[in-house]
Amino acid sequence: MKIAVIGAGAMGLRYGVLLQETGNDVDFVEPWEPSYRAIREQGGAYVSRDYKNQHLVPINVYLPSEYHQTPDLAILFVKQMQSEEAMEACSHFIGKNTYVLTNQNGIGSVDIIKKYVPDEHIIAGIALIATVLDAPGKVDFMGAKGAGHTHLANVTEKPDAFTRRVVEEFEKAGMNPTLHTNYMGTLWGKLLMNSVINTLCTLMDITMGEYVAYSGAADLTRRLIDEGYAAGLADGVRFMQSREEMADIIFHESSQVNPLHHPSMYQDMVNNRPTEVDYINGYIVKVAKKHHLKAESHEMLVELLHLAEQVKRLKAGESK
């Protein structure tokens, strides 16, 4: 399969390298010039697993303006706030038969992708795979080989032959895919997890394991889940887990799977990059307001996260 990965950050590199290792023809289209330059100068991306066995993986990388091939599949893996600019820059190589897949955190990019490809060619979903970008062109795959899971769903909720080919390639790559026919239910499951773990771990400068070890974590988690479920149900979301199951997943992932992991939002914060909180907790607040509901805990987290971002920028400026 001819695949173009748009964005050579942590998750883009992980998906692309794993799919390349199983024989797919993978190119990386990187809008972020520091990453593009680092990968070109190195001759590839440095990859390690749990910070061991770092090695250089040769990969093809292009700026959007340089890339003129037509992939069977484009995987969008920039940050949510960069999706519009990235899709516009890459629209020239999206062919009439190209499918676009997104497993980004938060919700929002599908509406942007729809401007460039029909609903029938959009595959969305979520990734439960911990990955860290240590520097441009330098990535750490967390967890043993084959660790983590992906959940995919067609926007139309009608799987087709090409989508099943994608699932097969993900399976070969050890990404443990599950194909669902509940598009928004799939996305909201990860949205709720991120709205708890990503935001609170970032605000408090702690790992996932440290969060669930807090004596009040269960009550705080349930409060955020309840507000999210109320908003989602009002918006017609068919949740795939009960509230209790969602809380259990959050605690299992945090205490057993990735207890030492700092979520991606934390990684953005410490590197002075904008976070995706507006597309996670902020999205829940937006949906709640749409239906005249309150999501006060999520709204407070959005404000606190933006305050933390501003303080981080001010301190960075003072240190120069």
Backbone torsions as a table, in degrees:
resi	resn	phi	psi	omega
1	MET	NA	137.4	176.4
2	LYS	-88.0	118.3	-173.3
3	ILE	-125.9	133.6	171.6
4	ALA	-114.7	120.1	177.7
5	VAL	-96.4	116.7	-178.8
6	ILE	-91.5	104.1	-177.1
7	GLY	110.5	112.9	-178.9
8	ALA	-106.3	47.9	173.4
9	GLY	-87.7	-158.0	-175.4
10	ALA	-57.4	-56.6	-175.1
11	MET	-75.7	-35.9	176.5
12	GLY	-59.5	-45.1	178.6
13	LEU	-64.7	-41.5	-178.9
14	ARG	-63.3	-49.1	179.2
15	TYR	-60.3	-49.4	-175.0
16	GLY	-64.4	-43.9	-179.7
17	VAL	-65.0	-44.2	179.7
18	LEU	-63.5	-40.6	179.7
19	LEU	-71.3	-32.6	176.1
20	GLN	-67.3	-38.7	-178.4
21	GLU	-62.9	-24.8	-179.6
22	THR	-95.8	12.3	171.4
23	GLY	102.7	2.5	176.6
24	ASN	-76.4	152.3	178.6
25	ASP	-89.9	98.8	-171.2
26	VAL	-111.1	131.8	170.9
27	ASP	-120.5	148.3	175.7
28	PHE	-108.0	128.8	176.6
29	VAL	-112.1	108.6	-169.6
30	GLU	-112.2	107.8	178.3
31	PRO	-70.8	-23.1	-176.0
32	TRP	-84.7	108.5	-171.1
33	GLU	-62.2	-38.3	177.4
34	PRO	-58.0	-38.5	177.9
35	SER	-69.4	-45.2	178.3
36	TYR	-56.6	-47.7	-177.9
37	ARG	-65.0	-42.3	-179.4
38	ALA	-61.5	-44.8	-178.3
39	ILE	-66.7	-40.6	178.3
40	ARG	-64.4	-44.7	-178.4
41	GLU	-66.7	-36.2	-179.9
42	GLN	-77.8	-22.9	-173.5
43	GLY	82.5	20.4	179.9
44	GLY	153.0	-163.5	179.4
45	ALA	-113.8	137.8	173.7
46	TYR	-81.3	125.5	-176.2
47	VAL	-123.0	133.5	172.2
48	SER	-132.8	166.9	176.2
49	ARG	-127.4	118.1	-174.4
50	ASP	52.3	39.6	177.0
51	TYR	61.4	29.3	175.2
52	LYS	-126.1	155.8	174.2
53	ASN	55.6	48.3	177.1
54	GLN	-65.3	132.2	-178.9
55	HIS	-149.0	157.9	-178.7
56	LEU	-89.9	124.2	176.9
57	VAL	-104.8	113.7	177.5
58	PRO	-63.5	129.6	176.6
59	ILE	-139.2	156.4	174.8
60	ASN	-91.1	127.0	179.2
61	VAL	-131.7	141.0	-177.7
62	TYR	-138.0	151.0	163.2
63	LEU	-74.0	153.8	178.9
64	PRO	-52.3	-39.3	-178.0
65	SER	-68.8	-19.1	-178.4
66	GLU	-89.8	-15.3	-169.8
67	TYR	-97.2	124.5	-176.3
68	HIS	-132.8	14.6	174.4
69	GLN	-84.2	165.2	180.0
70	THR	-115.9	106.0	-177.4
71	PRO	-79.3	157.3	170.0
72	ASP	-71.8	-37.0	-176.6
73	LEU	-135.8	130.7	170.9
74	ALA	-110.9	129.3	179.5
75	ILE	-107.8	114.9	-178.4
76	LEU	-88.2	115.7	-178.9
77	PHE	-137.2	41.2	167.6
78	VAL	-90.4	172.9	174.7
79	LYS	-68.2	153.0	-175.6
80	GLN	-52.6	-43.0	-176.3
81	MET	-69.4	-11.4	179.5
82	GLN	-100.3	-1.1	-172.5
83	SER	-63.1	-44.6	-177.7
84	GLU	-59.9	-49.7	-178.4
85	GLU	-64.8	-40.0	-178.6
86	ALA	-67.3	-43.8	-179.5
87	MET	-66.5	-37.6	177.4
88	GLU	-63.8	-44.1	-178.2
89	ALA	-67.9	-26.2	-175.7
90	CYS	-103.9	1.1	-173.4
91	SER	-62.3	-26.0	-176.4
92	HIS	-67.9	-22.0	-179.8
93	PHE	-106.0	6.8	174.8
94	ILE	-84.1	105.1	-177.3
95	GLY	-79.0	173.2	-177.8
96	LYS	-66.8	-19.8	179.2
97	ASN	-108.6	4.2	-179.0
98	THR	-74.6	133.8	171.7
99	TYR	-95.5	148.4	175.8
100	VAL	-119.9	129.6	-178.9
101	LEU	-116.9	136.8	173.4
102	THR	-130.3	132.7	170.9
103	ASN	-123.7	30.1	-177.8
104	GLN	-66.7	155.8	171.6
105	ASN	-68.9	151.2	178.1
106	GLY	76.9	-178.8	-178.8
107	ILE	-128.4	135.6	177.9
108	GLY	157.0	-33.1	-172.5
109	SER	-71.1	-26.1	-179.5
110	VAL	-60.2	-38.7	178.7
111	ASP	-62.5	-30.9	177.3
112	ILE	-76.0	-44.0	179.9
113	ILE	-59.2	-34.7	-178.8
114	LYS	-61.0	-19.1	178.2
115	LYS	-72.7	-17.6	-172.2
116	TYR	-117.4	-23.4	178.8
117	VAL	-138.9	153.7	179.0
118	PRO	-69.9	158.1	179.6
119	ASP	-52.5	-35.5	-177.1
120	GLU	-63.9	-16.4	-177.8
121	HIS	-109.3	18.9	180.0
122	ILE	-114.1	126.1	175.3
123	ILE	-116.3	121.7	179.1
124	ALA	-111.0	-174.7	178.3
125	GLY	150.3	-165.5	-175.0
126	ILE	-137.5	158.0	176.7
127	ALA	-121.8	129.4	171.4
128	LEU	-110.6	69.2	-174.4
129	ILE	-139.3	119.6	-178.0
130	ALA	-87.2	124.8	-178.3
131	THR	-144.8	143.5	-178.0
132	VAL	-126.6	130.9	172.6
133	LEU	-93.7	107.8	-177.3
134	ASP	-78.0	-29.7	179.2
135	ALA	-167.6	164.0	176.5
136	PRO	-53.2	125.4	179.3
137	GLY	76.8	14.2	-178.9
138	LYS	-136.7	112.2	-170.5
139	VAL	-129.5	147.2	176.1
140	ASP	-117.9	122.4	174.8
141	PHE	-85.7	117.1	-179.6
142	MET	-91.0	139.4	-179.5
143	GLY	97.1	157.6	179.9
144	ALA	-63.4	161.0	177.9
145	LYS	-56.1	130.3	-177.6
146	GLY	87.8	1.4	178.9
147	ALA	-73.5	153.6	176.8
148	GLY	89.8	169.1	-176.7
149	HIS	-141.7	153.4	171.1
150	THR	-124.2	146.8	178.3
151	HIS	-127.0	122.8	-175.1
152	LEU	-117.5	150.2	177.0
153	ALA	-154.1	133.3	172.5
154	ASN	-69.5	141.1	177.2
155	VAL	-60.0	-32.7	177.8
156	THR	-76.5	-12.5	-174.8
157	GLU	63.3	23.2	178.2
158	LYS	-127.0	91.3	-178.4
159	PRO	-58.2	138.8	178.2
160	ASP	-119.7	-177.5	-175.1
161	ALA	-63.1	-39.8	-178.7
162	PHE	-67.0	-41.0	178.3
163	THR	-59.3	-39.5	179.2
164	ARG	-67.8	-30.5	173.9
165	ARG	-65.5	-41.5	177.8
166	VAL	-60.9	-44.9	178.8
167	VAL	-59.3	-42.0	178.8
168	GLU	-61.8	-42.2	179.7
169	GLU	-68.3	-37.4	175.8
170	PHE	-64.1	-38.4	179.1
171	GLU	-63.9	-45.7	178.5
172	LYS	-60.5	-33.7	-177.4
173	ALA	-81.5	1.3	178.5
174	GLY	75.3	26.6	-177.9
175	MET	-97.5	5.4	171.9
176	ASN	45.5	62.6	-176.5
177	PRO	-80.0	148.4	169.2
178	THR	-126.5	129.4	180.0
179	LEU	-97.0	124.1	-177.9
180	HIS	-113.1	164.2	175.0
181	THR	-118.8	22.9	176.3
182	ASN	-124.3	91.4	-172.7
183	TYR	-61.5	-60.9	-176.2
184	MET	-70.3	-32.7	176.4
185	GLY	-61.6	-38.5	177.4
186	THR	-63.5	-47.3	-177.7
187	LEU	-67.1	-38.6	-176.6
188	TRP	-69.2	-27.1	177.3
189	GLY	-60.0	-48.9	178.7
190	LYS	-71.1	-34.6	179.1
191	LEU	-57.6	-45.9	-179.4
192	LEU	-66.0	-41.1	177.9
193	MET	-60.7	-47.9	-179.6
194	ASN	-63.3	-35.5	-177.4
195	SER	-65.4	-21.8	176.4
196	VAL	-94.1	-61.6	-170.4
197	ILE	-71.3	-52.3	-176.2
198	ASN	-58.7	-49.8	-172.0
199	THR	-71.8	-45.9	-177.6
200	LEU	-70.0	-39.7	178.2
201	CYS	-65.1	-35.2	179.0
202	THR	-69.6	-46.6	-179.4
203	LEU	-62.3	-38.7	-173.7
204	MET	-97.4	-0.1	178.4
205	ASP	57.0	52.2	-178.1
206	ILE	-134.8	165.2	175.4
207	THR	-84.5	169.7	178.2
208	MET	-61.5	-41.2	179.2
209	GLY	-64.0	-38.1	178.9
210	GLU	-66.7	-33.3	178.2
211	TYR	-65.0	-51.7	-175.1
212	VAL	-72.1	-12.7	175.4
213	ALA	-78.4	-13.4	179.1
214	TYR	-68.6	136.9	-175.1
215	SER	-63.8	-26.7	-179.8
216	GLY	-97.5	9.3	-175.1
217	ALA	-62.6	-38.2	-177.3
218	ALA	-63.2	-46.0	-179.2
219	ASP	-66.9	-41.9	-179.7
220	LEU	-65.3	-42.1	178.1
221	THR	-61.0	-45.5	-177.8
222	ARG	-64.9	-37.0	178.9
223	ARG	-62.4	-43.6	-179.9
224	LEU	-69.4	-39.8	177.9
225	ILE	-63.0	-44.7	-177.9
226	ASP	-60.5	-43.4	178.0
227	GLU	-64.3	-39.8	179.4
228	GLY	-66.2	-42.9	179.4
229	TYR	-64.3	-41.0	179.7
230	ALA	-60.5	-43.4	179.5
231	ALA	-67.1	-45.9	-177.9
232	GLY	-63.8	-44.4	179.2
233	LEU	-61.4	-40.4	178.2
234	ALA	-63.8	-26.5	-178.4
235	ASP	-92.7	3.5	176.7
236	GLY	89.1	12.9	179.7
237	VAL	-71.5	133.4	174.1
238	ARG	-97.5	94.7	-176.2
239	PHE	-65.0	142.9	-177.7
240	MET	-93.4	-10.3	175.8
241	GLN	-132.1	152.5	171.7
242	SER	-74.7	169.4	177.9
243	ARG	-59.5	-41.3	-179.5
244	GLU	-66.2	-40.9	178.3
245	GLU	-65.2	-37.9	179.0
246	MET	-64.0	-43.1	177.8
247	ALA	-62.9	-41.0	178.8
248	ASP	-62.7	-40.0	178.8
249	ILE	-62.9	-45.1	180.0
250	ILE	-59.7	-44.7	-178.8
251	PHE	-70.5	-36.7	179.2
252	HIS	-67.0	-48.4	-179.5
253	GLU	-60.6	-36.6	-175.0
254	SER	-80.7	-35.8	-175.5
255	SER	-94.5	-28.8	-173.9
256	GLN	-110.7	-37.7	-173.3
257	VAL	-90.3	-51.8	-174.8
258	ASN	-133.0	54.2	-176.2
259	PRO	-65.1	-24.3	-178.0
260	LEU	-98.2	5.4	-172.6
261	HIS	-88.0	136.0	167.6
262	HIS	-94.3	121.9	-177.2
263	PRO	-60.9	167.4	-175.1
264	SER	-61.4	-34.2	179.4
265	MET	-63.3	-39.0	175.9
266	TYR	-61.6	-43.3	179.7
267	GLN	-61.2	-38.4	176.3
268	ASP	-65.0	-43.8	-177.4
269	MET	-60.9	-49.5	-175.7
270	VAL	-68.0	-21.3	178.6
271	ASN	-99.5	15.3	177.2
272	ASN	57.3	36.0	174.6
273	ARG	-104.5	148.5	176.1
274	PRO	-59.0	140.7	178.7
275	THR	-90.5	170.0	-179.4
276	GLU	-98.2	22.8	-174.4
277	VAL	-59.4	-31.7	179.8
278	ASP	-67.8	-20.9	-179.5
279	TYR	-99.1	0.4	179.6
280	ILE	-117.3	-89.8	176.2
281	ASN	-60.8	-38.8	179.6
282	GLY	-62.8	-33.7	178.1
283	TYR	-67.1	-40.2	177.7
284	ILE	-62.1	-42.7	178.0
285	VAL	-61.3	-43.6	-178.9
286	LYS	-62.0	-44.7	-180.0
287	VAL	-66.7	-40.3	178.7
288	ALA	-60.7	-46.4	-179.5
289	LYS	-64.1	-35.1	177.7
290	LYS	-56.2	-32.6	-177.2
291	HIS	-108.3	20.6	175.9
292	HIS	59.1	37.3	176.2
293	LEU	-111.5	165.9	176.9
294	LYS	-110.1	141.6	172.7
295	ALA	-132.5	65.0	-168.7
296	GLU	-65.3	-35.8	179.9
297	SER	-67.2	-43.2	178.0
298	HIS	-66.2	-39.4	179.6
299	GLU	-62.7	-41.2	177.7
300	MET	-63.6	-40.7	179.8
301	LEU	-64.3	-37.8	177.2
302	VAL	-61.0	-47.1	-178.9
303	GLU	-63.8	-43.3	-179.4
304	LEU	-65.8	-37.9	179.6
305	LEU	-66.6	-42.1	177.5
306	HIS	-66.1	-35.5	174.9
307	LEU	-62.9	-44.0	179.0
308	ALA	-62.5	-38.8	177.3
309	GLU	-61.6	-43.9	-178.5
310	GLN	-65.4	-43.1	178.5
311	VAL	-61.6	-41.2	178.7
312	LYS	-60.5	-43.6	179.6
313	ARG	-65.0	-41.8	-179.4
314	LEU	-63.3	-44.5	179.3
315	LYS	-65.3	-37.1	177.4
316	ALA	-64.4	-38.2	178.3
317	GLY	-68.3	-37.2	-179.6
318	GLU	-68.3	-29.5	-175.4
319	SER	-79.7	-10.6	-177.8
320	LYS	-81.4	NA	NA
